[in-house]
Amino acid sequence: MKPALFEDKPVRFPITDVNGGPLKPLTQVLIDRRATSHFKSDPVPDEYVEAILRFGLQAPSGYNLQPWRFLVVREMENRLRLQKAALDQPKVGEAPVIIVAFAIKDDWKNYVDAIFQEGVRRGAGKADQVEKIKEMAIDFLDEFPSAVWLNRHTMIALTTMMLVAEAYGLDTAPMEGFDPGAVIEEFGLPKESEIIALLAIGFAKEPEKAYGGRLALSEIVYREKFGRNWVSQEDGTAEVAPEKAEKVAEEDTTINPSAQDR
Amino acid sequence: MKPALFEDKPVRFPITDVNGGPLKPLTQVLIDRRATSHFKSDPVPDEYVEAILRFGLQAPSGYNLQPWRFLVVREMENRLRLQKAALDQPKVGEAPVIIVAFAIKDDWKNYVDAIFQEGVRRGAGKADQVEKIKEMAIDFLDEFPSAVWLNRHTMIALTTMMLVAEAYGLDTAPMEGFDPGAVIEEFGLPKESEIIALLAIGFAKEPEKAYGGRLALSEIVYREKFGRNWVSQEDGTAEVAPEKAEKVAEEDTTINPSAQDR
């Protein structure tokens, strides 16, 4: 029997983390997550790999077109081939699971009718509007640089997979260092594929990489208009003047021993 | 006092959802999440907006460069201006919080030195390698189409914000329908900004949009090489032949009443 083209929401999936404990709240997951540099060889159980994929596929997409595609590489020989195509990063060969996130230019056009029809069947659209919405979608997407749209969408699903893996007590490393042509060649992907990112999943080897800090909300978040910098409730500092953005550009272009104290 | 350029991991943030209950596991969040079509006017408390932003900023990025920037629009008048720039979608005017995710071409270059230096200070890099890694990063990024790289990264942070908001019991709607030039003009963003997505956050008006289904793992996930389709443990169907990808292309380009049963 041919498998179904569509799936429902996940029903069967692990309800504990890989250690048998309850899942941490997402807030704690985000505090604990680090990009892992080195992995142990301990395998990731099949049911976790499957759940990570299935939950990732629940991500939203424009017109539900789901342009993301994934290649899961678990066999050692293949991971080593992937490592070579990925700037020889050791974690690619070390991690028991690597997900290659990619997209195939225009492949969404092969699915658009089936997706809209499935939507109608599930009450998410009206039959007599399918053709009109399809035209709108095609007009919208044909004006778009394809690579941007594919990257934008695929990262929603891949980020979801990363966070689900972390919530399940696994460690992850997202990667953008690879030779797209080599990945396409090595794994027989269509030539028009956009290779978007790799995600390594497994168990981190200690020690984990130190936390590098994050640009402050007051630096990169604006309120109501550009230049009106975010003021956190926590520090209660005065609002920052609009000209700040320009100033930073001048101040930060050299290594400045005092910059860290700002 | 000038605010600090860098922040630590979140320390103070709401530990219950907006109804005072415990946060759902991420798995449940993903099952429950729907793209919201209409919002009530109920406000999102400040501390939740701040937590959503701060947790989003914990997302990983290449070389920790964090090229994402965010504009938070909450004032009614501004939401209505944004709605006009966003194909007049009513949810933009309805939702009490809209986050505009954007990036400024080359703005990361203004921060690269400070970021690497902060990394050294926190033990995430070695002082004598900063210059070498900086050169590597600049070489890598200069070869890249800037819009692709900015979109790819910014969606990691925005997806994180979406899921944190959902975990806090809020409803969200990610949007890609807008006129980037109009958004830039209306909110005084730099001309070289890439407007990447909007995220509406608030409380959904019932009824929520029906679930449109998802393309099956066996359709868009491959094992070890392209064409070797994923076989779920759940359905136990036989492995699908490599030529399937081509076949689907032929079958799905017309609306086919039986397609939904595949």
Contacts between the chains, C-beta under 8 A, distances in Angstrom:
chain1	res1	chain2	res2	distance
A	1	B	237	6.2
A	2	B	237	7.9
A	2	B	240	8.0
A	2	B	262	5.6
A	3	B	216	6.0
A	3	B	218	4.1
A	3	B	219	7.5
A	3	B	229	8.0
A	3	B	232	7.9
A	3	B	235	6.3
A	3	B	237	4.9
A	3	B	240	6.8
A	3	B	262	7.4
A	4	B	216	5.7
A	4	B	218	7.9
A	4	B	261	7.4
A	4	B	262	5.6
A	5	B	215	6.8
A	5	B	216	6.1
A	5	B	219	5.8
A	5	B	248	7.9
A	5	B	252	7.8
A	5	B	259	6.3
A	5	B	260	7.4
A	5	B	262	4.4
A	6	B	213	4.2
A	6	B	214	6.5
A	6	B	215	6.5
A	6	B	216	6.1
A	6	B	260	6.8
A	7	B	213	6.9
A	7	B	214	5.3
A	7	B	215	7.5
A	7	B	216	4.5
A	7	B	217	7.0
A	8	B	211	7.8
A	8	B	213	6.8
A	8	B	214	7.9
A	9	B	31	5.1
A	9	B	211	6.7
A	9	B	214	8.0
A	10	B	27	7.4
A	10	B	30	7.7
A	10	B	31	6.4
A	12	B	234	5.9
A	13	B	27	6.3
A	15	B	25	7.8
A	15	B	27	7.4
A	22	B	25	7.6
A	23	B	25	4.1
A	23	B	26	6.5
A	23	B	27	6.7
A	25	B	15	7.8
A	25	B	22	7.6
A	25	B	23	4.1
A	25	B	25	7.9
A	25	B	167	6.9
A	26	B	23	6.5
A	26	B	26	5.1
A	26	B	29	6.9
A	26	B	55	7.8
A	26	B	163	6.2
A	26	B	164	6.0
A	26	B	167	4.3
A	27	B	10	7.3
A	27	B	13	6.3
A	27	B	15	7.4
A	27	B	23	6.7
A	27	B	51	7.5
A	27	B	55	6.3
A	27	B	164	7.0
A	27	B	167	7.2
A	29	B	26	6.9
A	30	B	10	7.7
A	30	B	55	4.9
A	30	B	58	4.8
A	30	B	160	6.8
A	30	B	164	7.2
A	31	B	9	5.1
A	31	B	10	6.4
A	31	B	58	7.2
A	33	B	58	7.2
A	33	B	60	7.6
A	35	B	60	4.9
A	46	B	233	6.3
A	47	B	233	6.7
A	50	B	217	7.5
A	50	B	232	6.4
A	50	B	233	5.9
A	50	B	234	7.8
A	51	B	27	7.6
A	53	B	217	5.7
A	53	B	221	5.7
A	53	B	230	7.3
A	54	B	217	6.3
A	55	B	26	7.8
A	55	B	27	6.4
A	55	B	30	4.9
A	57	B	214	5.0
A	57	B	215	7.1
A	57	B	217	6.8
A	57	B	220	7.6
A	57	B	221	8.0
A	58	B	30	4.8
A	58	B	31	7.2
A	58	B	33	7.2
A	58	B	214	6.4
A	59	B	159	7.5
A	60	B	33	7.6
A	60	B	35	4.9
A	60	B	174	5.6
A	62	B	176	5.1
A	62	B	177	7.8
A	64	B	212	4.5
A	64	B	213	7.9
A	66	B	214	6.5
A	66	B	215	5.1
A	66	B	220	7.1
A	68	B	220	7.0
A	69	B	220	5.1
A	69	B	221	7.5
A	69	B	222	7.5
A	70	B	220	6.8
A	70	B	221	4.7
A	70	B	222	7.1
A	71	B	221	7.7
A	71	B	222	4.7
A	71	B	223	7.8
A	71	B	224	7.7
A	71	B	225	7.4
A	71	B	226	6.5
A	72	B	221	6.4
A	72	B	222	7.0
A	72	B	223	5.5
A	72	B	224	7.4
A	72	B	230	7.1
A	73	B	224	6.1
A	74	B	223	7.7
A	74	B	224	7.1
A	75	B	224	5.7
A	78	B	224	5.4
A	78	B	225	7.6
A	107	B	249	7.9
A	109	B	253	7.4
A	110	B	248	6.1
A	110	B	249	4.5
A	110	B	252	5.2
A	110	B	253	6.3
A	111	B	215	6.6
A	111	B	248	7.8
A	111	B	252	5.7
A	113	B	252	6.0
A	113	B	253	6.6
A	113	B	254	6.2
A	113	B	255	4.7
A	113	B	256	7.4
A	113	B	259	7.6
A	114	B	252	4.7
A	114	B	255	8.0
A	114	B	256	7.3
A	114	B	259	4.6
A	114	B	260	7.4
A	115	B	212	7.2
A	115	B	213	8.0
A	115	B	215	7.5
A	116	B	255	7.7
A	117	B	255	5.5
A	117	B	256	7.6
A	117	B	257	7.8
A	117	B	259	6.3
A	117	B	260	6.2
A	118	B	212	6.4
A	118	B	213	4.7
A	118	B	259	7.8
A	118	B	260	5.4
A	119	B	210	7.8
A	119	B	212	4.2
A	119	B	213	7.3
A	121	B	260	5.3
A	122	B	210	5.3
A	122	B	211	6.1
A	122	B	212	5.7
A	122	B	213	5.6
A	123	B	210	3.8
A	124	B	209	6.1
A	124	B	210	4.1
A	124	B	211	6.7
A	124	B	212	4.0
A	125	B	212	7.4
A	130	B	255	7.2
A	140	B	177	7.3
A	145	B	147	6.8
A	147	B	145	6.8
A	147	B	148	5.2
A	148	B	147	5.2
A	148	B	148	5.8
A	148	B	151	5.2
A	149	B	176	7.9
A	151	B	148	5.2
A	151	B	151	5.0
A	151	B	152	4.6
A	151	B	155	7.6
A	152	B	151	4.6
A	152	B	152	7.6
A	152	B	155	5.5
A	152	B	176	7.1
A	152	B	196	6.6
A	152	B	197	6.8
A	153	B	155	8.0
A	155	B	151	7.6
A	155	B	152	5.5
A	155	B	153	8.0
A	155	B	155	3.8
A	155	B	156	5.8
A	155	B	159	6.8
A	156	B	155	5.8
A	156	B	159	4.9
A	156	B	174	7.3
A	159	B	59	7.4
A	159	B	155	6.8
A	159	B	156	4.9
A	159	B	159	3.9
A	159	B	160	6.4
A	160	B	30	6.8
A	160	B	159	6.4
A	160	B	163	7.1
A	163	B	26	6.2
A	163	B	160	7.1
A	163	B	163	6.3
A	164	B	26	6.0
A	164	B	27	7.0
A	164	B	30	7.2
A	167	B	25	6.9
A	167	B	26	4.2
A	167	B	27	7.2
A	174	B	60	5.6
A	174	B	156	7.4
A	176	B	62	5.1
A	176	B	149	7.9
A	176	B	152	7.1
A	177	B	62	7.8
A	177	B	140	7.4
A	187	B	224	7.8
A	187	B	225	5.1
A	187	B	226	5.8
A	188	B	225	5.1
A	188	B	226	4.5
A	188	B	227	6.5
A	189	B	226	4.7
A	190	B	226	7.1
A	196	B	152	6.6
A	197	B	152	6.8
A	209	B	124	6.1
A	210	B	119	7.8
A	210	B	122	5.3
A	210	B	123	3.8
A	210	B	124	4.1
A	211	B	8	7.8
A	211	B	9	6.7
A	211	B	122	6.1
A	211	B	124	6.7
A	212	B	64	4.5
A	212	B	115	7.2
A	212	B	118	6.4
A	212	B	119	4.2
A	212	B	122	5.8
A	212	B	124	4.0
A	212	B	125	7.4
A	213	B	6	4.2
A	213	B	7	6.8
A	213	B	8	6.7
A	213	B	64	8.0
A	213	B	118	4.8
A	213	B	119	7.3
A	213	B	122	5.6
A	214	B	6	6.5
A	214	B	7	5.3
A	214	B	8	7.9
A	214	B	9	8.0
A	214	B	57	5.0
A	214	B	58	6.4
A	214	B	66	6.5
A	215	B	5	6.8
A	215	B	6	6.5
A	215	B	7	7.5
A	215	B	57	7.1
A	215	B	66	5.2
A	215	B	111	6.7
A	215	B	115	7.5
A	216	B	3	6.0
A	216	B	4	5.7
A	216	B	5	6.1
A	216	B	6	6.1
A	216	B	7	4.5
A	217	B	7	6.9
A	217	B	50	7.5
A	217	B	53	5.7
A	217	B	54	6.3
A	217	B	57	6.8
A	218	B	3	4.2
A	218	B	4	7.9
A	219	B	3	7.5
A	219	B	5	5.8
A	220	B	57	7.6
A	220	B	66	7.0
A	220	B	68	7.0
A	220	B	69	5.1
A	220	B	70	6.8
A	221	B	53	5.7
A	221	B	57	8.0
A	221	B	69	7.5
A	221	B	70	4.7
A	221	B	71	7.7
A	221	B	72	6.5
A	222	B	69	7.4
A	222	B	70	7.1
A	222	B	71	4.7
A	222	B	72	7.0
A	223	B	71	7.8
A	223	B	72	5.5
A	223	B	74	7.6
A	224	B	71	7.7
A	224	B	72	7.5
A	224	B	73	6.1
A	224	B	74	7.2
A	224	B	75	5.7
A	224	B	78	5.4
A	224	B	187	7.8
A	225	B	71	7.4
A	225	B	78	7.6
A	225	B	187	5.1
A	225	B	188	5.1
A	226	B	71	6.5
A	226	B	187	5.8
A	226	B	188	4.5
A	226	B	189	4.7
A	226	B	190	7.1
A	227	B	188	6.5
A	230	B	53	7.3
A	230	B	72	7.1
A	232	B	3	7.9
A	232	B	50	6.4
A	233	B	46	6.3
A	233	B	47	6.7
A	233	B	50	5.9
A	234	B	12	5.9
A	234	B	50	7.8
A	235	B	3	6.4
A	237	B	1	6.2
A	237	B	2	7.9
A	237	B	3	4.9
A	240	B	2	7.9
A	240	B	3	6.8
A	248	B	5	8.0
A	248	B	110	6.0
A	248	B	111	7.7
A	249	B	107	8.0
A	249	B	110	4.5
A	252	B	5	7.9
A	252	B	110	5.2
A	252	B	111	5.7
A	252	B	113	6.0
A	252	B	114	4.7
A	253	B	109	7.5
A	253	B	110	6.4
A	253	B	113	6.6
A	254	B	113	6.2
A	255	B	113	4.7
A	255	B	116	7.8
A	255	B	117	5.5
A	255	B	130	7.2
A	256	B	113	7.4
A	256	B	114	7.4
A	256	B	117	7.7
A	257	B	117	7.9
A	259	B	5	6.3
A	259	B	113	7.7
A	259	B	114	4.7
A	259	B	117	6.4
A	259	B	118	8.0
A	260	B	5	7.4
A	260	B	6	7.0
A	260	B	114	7.4
A	260	B	117	6.2
A	260	B	118	5.6
A	260	B	121	5.4
A	261	B	4	7.5
A	262	B	2	5.5
A	262	B	3	7.5
A	262	B	4	5.7
A	262	B	5	4.5
